[in-house]
Amino acid sequence: MIKVLLAEDHYIVRNGIKSLLEKEKEISVIGEADDGIDAITQLDKGLRPDIIIADINMPKMDGLLLTETLKKRYPDIRVIILSMMDHDKYLVDSFKAGAQGYVLKNAHLSELIFAVRFVFLGKFYICSEISMRMFRHVSSESAKLSYSNLASVEFSERELEVLEMTADGLTNQQIATRIFSSKRTIEGLRQSMINKTGVKNTAALIQYAFRAGLVK
């Protein structure tokens, strides 16, 4: 059984979350608190939840201060921050304070339940909405970096000419014949481009060229 304490100053919200959580057979809400001080008081009296779901904004003692206090006095109790704020700052502050989970209040009930189960296992959880936004940001930054690196590689006019014909499927001998050169020279130019880009083979070189917009 996963024992949960709800720290939320809005009774209607708290009661709604309690009702939904208790529909799950393995979850039991063993306590409710109006703020962080109320939660700590109940712990000092002997209440021992496995997880505290805490609103980040509460009077007297908010969710962050509650989390910091728990980390010092009751380190075995895990905390899931429940918040309306999806700004990265609050996410970072929550985990710095010692939280193991961060879930937005507009998340679906199934996600909150999943977070409770996940955190109970000793793992960290960030709600899907924030996770996807962070993933898109990282992907975007990686793409920018990737294309920046592509742009830093310089090819000679002859190398670009060979690269374009290679992408068109021509063999070294066919390229050599077309530009009045030798097969060995074409092989050397192709190897030079492979070395410059750091790719493993001709197929990867062509893929690189398409990504960089060098060939169409």
Phi, psi and omega in degrees: 000131178266116182267127186237140170245130179261122176247100185208126186280345178266112186301316183297317178296313181299316182294324178295315179296318179301313182299320181288318181295321184286356173285343178273127186298328185267005180242133178229124177275107185263356180196156177225143180222145180278338181197181183296321180297317178300319180296314180298319179301317179293325178292319179298334179274359174114358179292134183229083175281159173279324184223140171247124174263114188239131173293139181289331180250108176218152178289163176068299177218114183280180184296325180291314180293323176300316181297317178298319180294318180296322181300326181276319188260328180224067186297341181281345180275126181269151184236133170246119178277129177251124189213154173272349188262121181258016179286140183302330182301315182291326177296311180297316180299323181295315181287328174296324180290339178121007180291152177254350181211153178218116184231133178284149182291341179270006178290154178290149180308318182301328180287322178296317179298317178299318180298318179299312180297318183294312181293325178301329179281001179090014181257167179260147182222133173239131185302153188300323182298315179287320180301316181293321178296318179295321179296316180297322180294314180296318179298318180296316180293323179295320180295317179299316180295317181300311181290333176294318178294323179298316184293338183281347179274129181251134177244150175282166179299321180292320178297317179296323179296315179294321181298316180295318180289327176297318179295333178280356176097007181284146177279168178302317181294319179295320178295315180302317180296319184292323183255015176057052180227185179258157179299321180297322179296318180296318178299320179294318179296318180295318179294325178298318179291324177297318179294319181295320185274341180079012178279171187269329186205183183295321180300317179292327178296317179295318178299317177302316183297320179293317181296324182279353181076021181281332177226159181234000000 
